[in-house]
Amino acid sequence: MIFCGVEIDDPRELPVSERDYREFNEGVRTKVRELWVYSYKSDSKRVWCEKVPLTMTNRGVCTFDGRQVKDEADKKMIADLINGHKRQ
């Protein structure tokens, strides 16, 4: 699947291990949920795979690989992926 212009493995199709998901508090009132997914990148000589985090706070702020996501469709996708993993 393509997400924020980067190809990632769809966590809905491939199971994500429990160690790739966590919840933690950032400050007193902010709760963060984090899901690590596999991302594929390439240049002229190689293709490589790396893990990148998707995060979502209880205040609605979402990030992908450390950068804040502004697109509403991408924010909804992060929420769906994280909420879908939590139910498993």
Sine and cosine of phi, psi and omega as CSV:
sin_phi,cos_phi,sin_psi,cos_psi,sin_omega,cos_omega
0.00,0.00,0.54,-0.84,0.04,-1.00
-0.99,-0.15,0.79,-0.61,-0.02,-1.00
-0.69,-0.72,0.84,-0.55,-0.03,-1.00
0.80,0.60,0.58,0.81,0.02,-1.00
0.98,0.20,0.12,0.99,-0.02,-1.00
-0.84,-0.54,0.66,-0.75,0.04,-1.00
-0.98,0.17,0.78,-0.63,0.05,-1.00
-0.75,-0.66,0.37,-0.93,0.16,-0.99
-0.95,0.32,0.68,-0.73,0.01,-1.00
-0.97,0.26,0.92,-0.39,-0.03,-1.00
-0.91,0.42,-0.26,0.97,0.05,-1.00
-0.97,0.23,-0.43,0.90,-0.01,-1.00
-1.00,-0.06,-0.64,0.77,0.02,-1.00
-0.97,-0.26,0.82,-0.58,-0.04,-1.00
-0.90,0.44,0.66,-0.75,0.04,-1.00
-0.99,-0.15,0.73,-0.68,-0.02,-1.00
-0.95,0.32,0.34,-0.94,-0.01,-1.00
-0.90,0.44,-0.46,0.89,0.00,-1.00
-0.96,0.28,-0.22,0.98,0.04,-1.00
-1.00,-0.05,0.11,0.99,0.03,-1.00
-0.75,-0.66,0.69,-0.73,0.08,-1.00
-0.46,-0.89,0.37,-0.93,0.12,-0.99
-0.83,-0.56,0.66,-0.75,0.02,-1.00
-0.46,-0.89,0.30,-0.95,0.04,-1.00
-0.99,-0.10,0.69,-0.72,0.07,-1.00
-0.88,-0.48,1.00,-0.06,-0.13,-0.99
1.00,0.03,-0.23,-0.97,-0.09,-1.00
-0.99,0.16,-0.63,0.77,-0.14,-0.99
-0.93,-0.36,-0.05,1.00,-0.09,-1.00
-0.96,-0.29,0.85,-0.53,0.06,-1.00
-0.95,-0.31,0.74,-0.68,-0.06,-1.00
-0.89,-0.45,0.70,-0.71,0.14,-0.99
-0.91,-0.41,0.74,-0.68,-0.13,-0.99
-0.77,-0.64,0.72,-0.69,0.03,-1.00
-0.75,-0.66,0.82,-0.57,0.01,-1.00
-1.00,-0.07,0.76,-0.65,0.01,-1.00
-0.82,-0.57,0.34,-0.94,0.04,-1.00
-1.00,0.07,0.76,-0.65,0.01,-1.00
-0.89,-0.46,0.59,-0.81,0.01,-1.00
-0.92,-0.38,0.77,-0.64,0.01,-1.00
-0.77,-0.64,0.37,-0.93,-0.02,-1.00
-0.50,-0.86,0.37,-0.93,0.18,-0.98
-0.71,-0.70,-0.27,-0.96,-0.09,-1.00
-0.94,0.35,-0.30,0.95,-0.08,-1.00
-0.92,-0.40,-0.32,0.95,-0.13,-0.99
-0.43,-0.90,0.27,-0.96,0.14,-0.99
-0.80,-0.60,0.71,-0.70,0.00,-1.00
-0.68,-0.73,0.31,-0.95,-0.03,-1.00
-0.88,-0.47,0.67,-0.74,0.08,-1.00
-0.58,-0.81,0.40,-0.92,0.03,-1.00
-1.00,-0.02,0.71,-0.70,0.04,-1.00
-0.75,-0.66,0.53,-0.85,-0.04,-1.00
-1.00,-0.01,0.62,-0.78,0.25,-0.97
-0.96,-0.29,0.79,-0.61,0.02,-1.00
-0.79,-0.61,0.48,-0.88,0.05,-1.00
-0.58,-0.81,0.76,-0.65,0.04,-1.00
-0.99,-0.16,0.25,-0.97,0.06,-1.00
-0.94,0.35,-0.15,0.99,0.05,-1.00
-1.00,-0.09,0.03,1.00,0.07,-1.00
1.00,-0.03,0.11,0.99,0.02,-1.00
-1.00,0.07,0.79,-0.61,0.00,-1.00
-0.87,-0.49,0.59,-0.81,0.08,-1.00
-0.74,-0.67,0.45,-0.89,0.11,-0.99
-0.75,-0.66,0.89,-0.46,-0.02,-1.00
0.83,0.55,0.61,0.79,0.07,-1.00
1.00,0.08,-0.09,1.00,0.00,-1.00
-0.95,-0.31,0.68,-0.73,-0.02,-1.00
-0.93,0.37,0.69,-0.72,0.00,-1.00
-1.00,-0.04,0.80,-0.60,-0.02,-1.00
-0.98,-0.21,-0.49,0.87,-0.06,-1.00
-0.93,0.36,0.79,-0.61,-0.06,-1.00
-0.90,0.43,-0.58,0.81,0.03,-1.00
-0.91,0.42,-0.65,0.76,0.04,-1.00
-0.93,0.38,-0.60,0.80,0.06,-1.00
-0.89,0.46,-0.67,0.74,0.02,-1.00
-0.90,0.44,-0.63,0.78,0.02,-1.00
-0.90,0.43,-0.67,0.74,0.06,-1.00
-0.88,0.48,-0.72,0.70,0.01,-1.00
-0.87,0.49,-0.68,0.73,0.01,-1.00
-0.90,0.44,-0.68,0.73,-0.01,-1.00
-0.91,0.42,-0.71,0.70,-0.03,-1.00
-0.94,0.35,-0.69,0.72,0.03,-1.00
-0.91,0.41,-0.59,0.81,0.04,-1.00
-0.91,0.42,-0.61,0.79,0.02,-1.00
-0.94,0.33,-0.60,0.80,-0.06,-1.00
-0.90,0.45,-0.55,0.83,-0.04,-1.00
-0.96,0.28,-0.33,0.94,-0.08,-1.00
-0.94,0.34,0.00,0.00,0.00,0.00
